[in-house]
């Protein structure tokens, strides 16, 4: 038998006000209920109970009954009622009505223990568990005493507000008072500890409750399984999942989702599929979360066909993924160049639901732009406008970047101007896109013009814009202007580029053989108040070795040691390689031996360099053999180029012997 929709239940309540009392309260209570009780409940369910009417009806109930049970039921229902136009905050209003009950009720209908439990729950729902805790004083004062329900409610409230220590202290205080926790108490505290990632404490309590003879229920198991899954310890939650089924406790959709998500994130997709089948066999219907976990699991393993199939299965089952999930999935597909599958997802959104939003179009535009499919970029942009989706800053920036990256600056500027005509003022990301493209192309004048324009229109340039201009001027040789830009940004209070930025620029220049320019950037590092590090010096040494100036490379080593920067293994490897590349074989061997005596950790690179670059080139096979034995001792691998040269010097029989001894 299918369940009735909530909307139909609410709709029918107006025609069954007279039967509400009879179906929601025991027969003895119905006889004592005033008519106001039924009206209150019916209007509360229909969402038409306003504050004034509620006060009036509640007062009539208080005056017309001689027990607290009727007002308690109204307070409880009000505390749990969803927000409506007539009453936006049920718990807060229930607290107000409690005060009327406390003040106006007859002695027989005065607040009892259940009333105070409702009040504490209202404070929990109002995110004020501290006020719920304050009610403990009244319970003691009235002689009603504290009970497990009151403690459990306040503990749960503190956990939900993230006050873990208070909740746990209260739990221990409860046990000291001789009040035994029940399954609800343990569920609250285990769930709270799991959500705060205190898994050891949570698991200890899980074992404690079983020792106390309190049987965990589906809520207990689901909380502990979910917490363990999120902590990436998948063996234990899977064992607990099997245990709960053996105990005859049926997992619900949340339990299945937790275990499936955990298995997917730990790459155990086969197990996740088995659990999904168990879920279906048990008659538990997968929901959006189930399918999203599987889609993400397949995607993380590169199983794109399976992820797309699962997405389609989700739609075929009548489930509607949210637009954020769709956009995220399309983005993942586009990042891996699977633009066709992403477009299929987009088409299904157009045909069914959810309808694409501006981000959906932006994802596909970026995917097409990355692959250089300009015709598709144009078609998608036109479709976007024809469907009434207004492009935002992000969309225009994607289009500008697509053309700018391919040097098509005239088209990029046309889009930039079109953006302004449509009333969208370019932001810092848009300007940075153009400035970066101009810098890459060496059009520094145009880059500075756009920079000045953004300042004039009130868009403040930040560190990324300045860094882009500084790097552009460094790469294209204008170190004077680069220094001016550093001074300008520092005067504005903008932090200068970090040492990694400068090292990257120096390394690029040195690899191009422009070592003098790279060396000039060291002055900029000092100008910003930073100090060159070992990477800075190693880049310069590598550059000088590359251009064959070993004398200057050695001078850089002297400079770095004089300023307190110790050469590392990369420094020495670079020098050995430099000597080899420049034909100074004896110098390379001498330095290699010095490295050994100085206790420098020799790497596979160093051994391969010395064998390939010196000994084998001179056909000194016997000496090479000594170093090959060191490679074997350290379990290093011989590089392909070294192996090729080595084998060319040996007979076939010798090659076989060597192959058994050395790792290739």
ZAMARGU-4260 file (C-alpha; in steps of 0.2 Angstrom, whole numbers, plus 5000, padded with zeros to 4 digits):
<rodrens>
0) 5000/5000/5000 | 5007/5017/4995 | 5010/5030/5007 | 4999/5046/5006 | 5008/5062/5001
5) 5010/5074/5015 | 5001/5088/5005 | 4985/5077/5004 | 4986/5073/5023 | 4986/5092/5026
10) 4973/5096/5014 | 4961/5083/5022 | 4964/5090/5039 | 4952/5104/5036 | 4937/5092/5033
15) 4941/5081/5048 | 4944/5093/5062 | 4931/5085/5073 | 4940/5068/5071 | 4957/5075/5075
20) 4955/5073/5094 | 4948/5056/5093 | 4962/5049/5082 | 4976/5058/5091 | 4972/5055/5110
25) 4965/5041/5121 | 4947/5040/5123 | 4947/5045/5141 | 4956/5061/5137 | 4944/5065/5122
30) 4930/5067/5135 | 4939/5080/5144 | 4945/5090/5129 | 4938/5107/5126 | 4934/5111/5107
35) 4949/5123/5106 | 4960/5108/5107 | 4954/5101/5090 | 4954/5118/5082 | 4972/5121/5088
40) 4978/5105/5081 | 4969/5106/5064 | 4975/5124/5061 | 4993/5120/5066 | 4993/5105/5054
45) 4986/5116/5040 | 4999/5130/5043 | 4986/5143/5047 | 4988/5145/5066 | 4994/5163/5069
50) 5001/5169/5086 | 4986/5178/5092 | 4974/5164/5088 | 4986/5151/5096 | 4987/5161/5112
55) 4968/5162/5113 | 4965/5144/5109 | 4979/5138/5121 | 4971/5148/5135 | 4954/5140/5132
60) 4962/5123/5133 | 4971/5128/5149 | 4954/5134/5157 | 4944/5119/5150 | 4955/5104/5156
65) 4960/5097/5172 | 4976/5088/5166 | 4993/5093/5159 | 4992/5080/5145 | 4981/5091/5133
70) 4992/5106/5134 | 5008/5095/5133 | 5002/5088/5117 | 4999/5105/5109 | 5016/5111/5115
75) 5025/5095/5108 | 5016/5097/5091 | 5020/5116/5090 | 5038/5112/5094 | 5040/5100/5080
80) 5029/5110/5067 | 5038/5115/5051 | 5039/5134/5049 | 5024/5142/5040 | 5018/5159/5035
85) 5007/5160/5050 | 5021/5154/5062 | 5039/5155/5057 | 5047/5148/5073 | 5037/5134/5082
90) 5049/5131/5096 | 5051/5149/5101 | 5032/5151/5102 | 5030/5134/5111 | 5042/5142/5125
95) 5030/5157/5126 | 5015/5146/5128 | 5024/5136/5141 | 5026/5152/5151 | 5007/5155/5150
100) 5004/5137/5156 | 5016/5139/5170 | 5007/5155/5175 | 4989/5152/5172 | 4985/5133/5173
105) 4976/5125/5187 | 4986/5115/5200 | 4980/5099/5192 | 4986/5105/5174 | 5002/5113/5180
110) 5018/5108/5171 | 5024/5091/5174 | 5040/5081/5170 | 5035/5079/5152 | 5031/5097/5150
115) 5049/5102/5155 | 5056/5089/5143 | 5046/5097/5129 | 5053/5114/5135 | 5071/5108/5135
120) 5068/5101/5118 | 5062/5118/5112 | 5078/5126/5118 | 5088/5112/5109 | 5078/5116/5093
125) 5081/5135/5096 | 5100/5131/5097 | 5101/5136/5115 | 5105/5120/5125 | 5112/5131/5139
130) 5095/5137/5143 | 5089/5119/5142 | 5102/5115/5155 | 5096/5129/5166 | 5079/5120/5167
135) 5087/5107/5177 | 5086/5119/5192 | 5067/5120/5191 | 5066/5101/5189 | 5075/5099/5206
140) 5066/5114/5214 | 5049/5107/5210 | 5054/5090/5216 | 5051/5082/5199 | 5070/5077/5198
145) 5081/5074/5183 | 5078/5060/5171 | 5086/5052/5156 | 5076/5061/5143 | 5081/5078/5150
150) 5099/5074/5150 | 5099/5066/5133 | 5090/5081/5125 | 5103/5093/5132 | 5118/5082/5128
155) 5111/5081/5110 | 5109/5100/5109 | 5127/5103/5115 | 5133/5091/5102 | 5123/5099/5088
160) 5130/5116/5093 | 5148/5109/5092 | 5151/5110/5111 | 5158/5093/5112 | 5167/5095/5129
165) 5151/5101/5137 | 5141/5087/5130 | 5153/5074/5135 | 5155/5081/5153 | 5136/5081/5155
170) 5136/5063/5150 | 5148/5058/5163 | 5139/5069/5176 | 5123/5060/5171 | 5131/5043/5176
175) 5138/5050/5192 | 5120/5055/5197 | 5115/5037/5195 | 5105/5040/5179 | 5108/5026/5167
180) 5110/5031/5149 | 5098/5023/5136 | 5099/5019/5118 | 5094/5037/5114 | 5107/5044/5125
185) 5121/5033/5117 | 5115/5037/5100 | 5116/5056/5103 | 5133/5055/5110 | 5140/5043/5098
190) 5134/5053/5083 | 5141/5069/5091 | 5158/5061/5094 | 5158/5054/5076 | 5154/5071/5068
195) 5168/5079/5078 | 5180/5066/5072 | 5183/5059/5090 | 5181/5041/5083 | 5191/5032/5097
200) 5179/5039/5110 | 5164/5035/5099 | 5169/5017/5096 | 5173/5015/5115 | 5156/5020/5119
205) 5149/5009/5106 | 5157/4994/5115 | 5152/5001/5132 | 5134/5001/5128 | 5134/4983/5122
210) 5143/4978/5138 | 5129/4987/5148 | 5116/4976/5139 | 5109/4991/5128 | 5107/4984/5111
215) 5113/4996/5097 | 5099/5000/5084 | 5100/5006/5066 | 5104/5024/5072 | 5119/5018/5082
220) 5126/5007/5069 | 5123/5021/5055 | 5132/5034/5065 | 5147/5024/5069 | 5148/5017/5052
225) 5147/5034/5044 | 5160/5041/5056 | 5172/5027/5052 | 5169/5029/5033 | 5173/5047/5034
230) 5190/5043/5044 | 5195/5032/5029 | 5196/5016/5040 | 5185/5005/5029 | 5188/4987/5036
235) 5180/4991/5052 | 5164/4999/5045 | 5161/4986/5033 | 5163/4973/5047 | 5150/4982/5057
240) 5138/4983/5042 | 5139/4964/5041 | 5137/4963/5060 | 5121/4973/5061 | 5113/4963/5047
245) 5118/4947/5057 | 5110/4955/5072 | 5093/4956/5062 | 5095/4975/5061 | 5090/4981/5044
250) 5101/4995/5037 | 5091/5010/5031 | 5095/5021/5016 | 5107/5032/5026 | 5117/5016/5032
255) 5118/5010/5014 | 5124/5027/5008 | 5137/5029/5021 | 5145/5012/5017 | 5144/5014/4998
260) 5151/5032/4999 | 5165/5025/5010 | 5169/5011/4998 | 5169/5022/4983 | 5181/5034/4991
265) 5193/5020/4996 | 5193/5014/4978 | 5184/4998/4982 | 5171/5000/4969 | 5168/4981/4967
270) 5162/4980/4985 | 5152/4996/4983 | 5142/4988/4969 | 5139/4972/4979 | 5132/4983/4993
275) 5121/4992/4981 | 5114/4975/4975 | 5111/4971/4993 | 5102/4987/4995 | 5091/4984/4980
280) 5087/4966/4986 | 5082/4972/5003 | 5069/4984/4995 | 5078/5000/5000 | 5078/5012/4985
285) 5094/5021/4981 | 5092/5040/4981 | 5102/5055/4974 | 5116/5053/4987 | 5118/5034/4983
290) 5120/5038/4964 | 5131/5053/4967 | 5143/5042/4977 | 5144/5029/4964 | 5147/5042/4950
295) 5161/5050/4960 | 5168/5033/4963 | 5168/5028/4945 | 5175/5045/4940 | 5190/5044/4953
300) 5195/5028/4945 | 5193/5034/4927 | 5178/5023/4923 | 5169/5037/4914 | 5158/5025/4904
305) 5151/5018/4920 | 5149/5035/4928 | 5139/5042/4914 | 5129/5026/4913 | 5125/5028/4932
310) 5120/5046/4929 | 5108/5040/4916 | 5101/5026/4927 | 5098/5039/4940 | 5087/5049/4929
315) 5079/5034/4922 | 5074/5029/4940 | 5064/5046/4941 | 5078/5054/4952 | 5082/5072/4948
320) 5100/5076/4952 | 5103/5094/4958 | 5111/5106/4946 | 5127/5108/4957 | 5130/5089/4955
325) 5127/5090/4937 | 5139/5104/4935 | 5152/5096/4945 | 5151/5080/4935 | 5152/5089/4919
330) 5167/5099/4926 | 5176/5082/4930 | 5172/5075/4912 | 5179/5091/4904 | 5195/5091/4914
335) 5199/5075/4907 | 5195/5080/4889 | 5178/5070/4889 | 5168/5084/4882 | 5156/5073/4872
340) 5150/5064/4888 | 5149/5081/4897 | 5138/5088/4882 | 5127/5072/4884 | 5124/5077/4902
345) 5120/5095/4897 | 5108/5089/4884 | 5099/5078/4897 | 5098/5093/4908 | 5090/5103/4894
350) 5078/5089/4890 | 5073/5084/4908 | 5079/5092/4924 | 5087/5101/4932 | 5088/5115/4919
355) 5106/5121/4915 | 5111/5137/4924 | 5125/5150/4920 | 5138/5138/4928 | 5132/5124/4917
360) 5135/5134/4901 | 5152/5140/4909 | 5158/5123/4912 | 5155/5118/4894 | 5162/5134/4887
365) 5178/5131/4896 | 5179/5113/4890 | 5177/5118/4872 | 5189/5133/4874 | 5202/5122/4882
370) 5201/5110/4867 | 5201/5125/4855 | 5184/5121/4848 | 5180/5139/4844 | 5164/5134/4833
375) 5157/5125/4848 | 5161/5139/4860 | 5152/5151/4848 | 5137/5139/4847 | 5136/5137/4865
380) 5137/5155/4869 | 5123/5159/4857 | 5112/5145/4864 | 5115/5152/4881 | 5109/5169/4876
385) 5094/5162/4866 | 5088/5152/4881 | 5088/5168/4891 | 5104/5165/4902 | 5113/5181/4904
390) 5132/5178/4904 | 5142/5183/4919 | 5160/5189/4923 | 5166/5171/4923 | 5158/5167/4906
395) 5166/5182/4898 | 5183/5179/4906 | 5182/5161/4899 | 5179/5167/4881 | 5192/5181/4883
400) 5205/5168/4889 | 5201/5156/4875 | 5206/5168/4862 | 5220/5176/4871 | 5229/5160/4875
405) 5230/5157/4856 | 5236/5175/4853 | 5220/5180/4845 | 5220/5197/4855 | 5209/5207/4843
410) 5195/5195/4846 | 5198/5194/4865 | 5197/5213/4865 | 5181/5213/4855 | 5173/5201/4868
415) 5180/5213/4882 | 5172/5228/4875 | 5156/5218/4872 | 5156/5213/4890 | 5157/5232/4895
420) 5143/5236/4883 | 5131/5223/4891 | 5134/5232/4908 | 5146/5220/4916 | 5161/5229/4922
425) 5177/5218/4920 | 5184/5212/4937 | 5202/5209/4942 | 5201/5191/4934 | 5196/5198/4917
430) 5210/5211/4917 | 5223/5198/4923 | 5218/5187/4908 | 5222/5200/4896 | 5238/5206/4905
435) 5244/5189/4906 | 5242/5185/4887 | 5250/5202/4883 | 5265/5197/4894 | 5267/5180/4886
440) 5267/5188/4869 | 5280/5201/4874 | 5268/5215/4871 | 5273/5223/4888 | 5266/5241/4882
445) 5249/5234/4879 | 5250/5225/4896 | 5254/5241/4905 | 5240/5250/4896 | 5227/5238/4902
450) 5235/5238/4919 | 5234/5257/4920 | 5216/5256/4913 | 5210/5245/4927 | 5218/5256/4940
455) 5209/5271/4932 | 5192/5263/4932 | 5194/5258/4951 | 5198/5240/4950 | 5212/5237/4962
460) 5227/5226/4956 | 5232/5213/4968 | 5247/5202/4970 | 5243/5191/4955 | 5242/5206/4943
465) 5259/5213/4949 | 5267/5196/4949 | 5261/5193/4931 | 5269/5210/4925 | 5285/5208/4935
470) 5287/5190/4927 | 5283/5197/4910 | 5296/5211/4911 | 5309/5199/4919 | 5307/5186/4905
475) 5308/5199/4892 | 5323/5207/4899 | 5317/5224/4907 | 5323/5221/4925 | 5322/5240/4928
480) 5304/5241/4925 | 5301/5225/4935 | 5310/5233/4950 | 5299/5248/4948 | 5284/5237/4949
485) 5290/5228/4965 | 5293/5245/4973 | 5276/5251/4968 | 5267/5236/4975 | 5276/5236/4991
490) 5272/5255/4993 | 5254/5251/4991 | 5256/5238/5005 | 5254/5223/4993 | 5265/5209/4998
495) 5279/5206/4985 | 5281/5189/4976 | 5288/5175/4986 | 5305/5167/4984 | 5296/5152/4974
500) 5290/5165/4961 | 5308/5172/4959 | 5316/5155/4958 | 5304/5149/4945 | 5308/5165/4934
505) 5327/5162/4937 | 5325/5144/4932 | 5316/5148/4916 | 5329/5161/4911 | 5344/5150/4915
510) 5336/5135/4905 | 5336/5147/4890 | 5354/5151/4893 | 5350/5169/4899 | 5360/5167/4915
515) 5365/5185/4916 | 5346/5190/4917 | 5343/5177/4930 | 5357/5183/4940 | 5350/5200/4940
520) 5334/5194/4948 | 5344/5190/4964 | 5345/5208/4967 | 5326/5209/4966 | 5325/5195/4979
525) 5336/5205/4991 | 5326/5221/4987 | 5310/5213/4993 | 5318/5209/5010 | 5320/5190/5006
530) 5336/5180/5004 | 5341/5168/4990 | 5340/5150/4995 | 5348/5134/4989 | 5336/5133/4974
535) 5340/5150/4968 | 5359/5146/4968 | 5356/5129/4960 | 5347/5137/4946 | 5361/5149/4942
540) 5374/5135/4944 | 5364/5125/4932 | 5363/5139/4920 | 5381/5143/4920 | 5385/5124/4917
545) 5373/5125/4902 | 5382/5139/4894 | 5399/5131/4898 | 5405/5144/4910 | 5411/5132/4924
550) 5422/5145/4932 | 5407/5156/4935 | 5397/5141/4941 | 5411/5137/4954 | 5411/5155/4959
555) 5392/5154/4963 | 5396/5139/4974 | 5408/5150/4984 | 5395/5164/4985 | 5381/5153/4992
560) 5393/5145/5005 | 5399/5163/5010 | 5381/5168/5014 | 5377/5153/5024 | 5368/5142/5011
565) 5375/5124/5010 | 5376/5116/4994 | 5365/5100/4992 | 5367/5084/4982 | 5358/5093/4968
570) 5372/5106/4968 | 5386/5093/4966 | 5376/5083/4953 | 5374/5098/4943 | 5392/5102/4943
575) 5397/5084/4939 | 5385/5084/4924 | 5392/5102/4919 | 5410/5095/4919 | 5404/5080/4909
580) 5394/5090/4896 | 5409/5102/4894 | 5422/5088/4892 | 5431/5091/4908 | 5431/5072/4913
585) 5445/5073/4925 | 5437/5087/4935 | 5421/5077/4935 | 5429/5062/4942 | 5438/5072/4955
590) 5423/5081/4961 | 5413/5064/4962 | 5427/5057/4973 | 5427/5073/4984 | 5408/5071/4986
595) 5410/5053/4992 | 5423/5058/5005 | 5413/5073/5011 | 5399/5061/5015 | 5387/5069/5001
600) 5373/5057/4998 | 5376/5050/4981 | 5360/5047/4970 | 5356/5037/4955 | 5358/5052/4945
605) 5376/5055/4950 | 5381/5037/4947 | 5373/5037/4930 | 5381/5054/4925 | 5398/5048/4930
610) 5397/5031/4921 | 5389/5038/4906 | 5397/5055/4904 | 5415/5050/4909 | 5420/5032/4909
615) 5410/5024/4895 | 5414/5039/4884 | 5432/5035/4886 | 5428/5016/4885 | 5436/5014/4902
620) 5424/4999/4905 | 5434/4992/4920 | 5432/5008/4930 | 5414/5009/4925 | 5412/4992/4933
625) 5417/4998/4950 | 5404/5012/4949 | 5391/4999/4942 | 5394/4988/4958 | 5389/5004/4968
630) 5373/5006/4959 | 5369/4987/4962 | 5373/4989/4981 | 5362/5004/4983 | 5348/4996/4972
635) 5348/5010/4960 | 5342/5008/4942 | 5354/5011/4927 | 5346/5024/4915 | 5341/5018/4897
640) 5355/5029/4889 | 5368/5023/4901 | 5363/5005/4898 | 5363/5007/4879 | 5380/5013/4879
645) 5386/5000/4892 | 5379/4986/4882 | 5387/4992/4866 | 5404/4990/4873 | 5401/4971/4879
650) 5400/4955/4869 | 5384/4945/4870 | 5390/4934/4883 | 5396/4948/4894 | 5379/4957/4891
655) 5370/4942/4898 | 5381/4941/4914 | 5380/4960/4916 | 5361/4960/4914 | 5359/4947/4929
660) 5369/4958/4940 | 5363/4976/4937 | 5345/4983/4937 | 5340/4990/4920
</rodrens>
